[in-house]
């Protein structure tokens, strides 16, 4: 199994444990892919999953910069239109950092800049 898929599986397990319902995985549009689409308490979360080894120069969530945010936003808008969603929407990140075989997982909600 590749690391990206492993991190996505970890993120799905993490989100489910926090009470999220997973609606879609690897949802692809012409604008890009959304790793996970989840729902909790009336909000639909469009989640980008990023993972890194402990010795990386930057945190995983820092890899979701403005260009990537805009691609995910366009894909999320398409999904919302196709599924006639009137829910609250959130672009979020699950960050996974590996430390000596253990994984530290964090959830960052509403990550879109300006």
N, C-alpha and C positions, 0 to 999 in steps of 0.2 A: 504494500500500500504506500502511495506517495504521501509526503508530509502535508501537502495542501488538503488532501482528502481526510487524513488523520485529524488535522486541526478542525476541519468542518464537522467531523463526527464528534469531537470533543465539545465543540461549541453547541451542537444540537443537544447533547446530553446535559450540558450546563444550563442551557435555556429551559429545557423541559423540567429540570430540577427546581428552577426558579418560577415555575408555573406558566411558562409560555406554551402555546400550541403552535406546532410547526405547520405552516400552510404549504410551503414549497421549498425545494432545495435546488440550487443551480438553475434558477429561472433566467432564461436567455432571451434577450431582445436584440434588435439591430443596434441598439446603443450600448449594450454591454450585458454583463451577467450580474445577478444578485445572488450571493452565496446562500442566504437563508431569508425566507419571509416567514415571520412569526407573528403571533397575535397574543395580546394579554390585556385584559380589562378594557376592551373597546379600542385599543390602539394597535395598528399594524406596524410592525418593525421590519425595515429593510436592512438586513445585517450583512456587513462586510466582515469576513474573518481574516485576521492577520496573526501570524505566529513567527516567533524568532527564537533562536538559541540565546542563552544567557549573555554570551559575549558580544552581541550585536552592538553597533554604535548608536542605535536609536530604538525606541520602544515601538512595538508593532503598530499601535494605533497612529503613530506619526507617519506611517507609510500611506495612510488614506488622506492624501493631499487634495487640494482644491479640484484639480482635473478629474481625479477618481471620484470625488464627491459628486461632481456635476454629471458624470456618466451614470452613476448609481441613481441620482435624482431623476434623470430622464427615464431610465428604465423603471423606476418606481412609479413615476407619473403614468407611464404606459400601462403598467400592471393595474394601478388604481382605476384608470379609465376602462380597461377591458373587464374588470371585475366590479364595476360600478360601486366602488368603495366610497363611503362618506365618513369613514372612521377618521380618527386622528392618525397621522402618519409620522413615523420617526425614522430617520436614517441613523443607524447605529453601528458600532464596531464591537466585536468580541476580540479581545487581545489575549494571546496565549504566549507566555514566556516559559521556556523549558529551563529548569535548574537541576542539573545532575539527575535527569530522568523524571523528576517531578514537574508538574505543570501548574503555573499560576495563571488563572483565568480571570479576566475583568471584563465588565460590560460598560461601554460608553454610549450613552443615549444622546440623540440629537447632535450629531457631529458636524453638520453642514456649516461652513463658514459663510459669513456675509451673504 
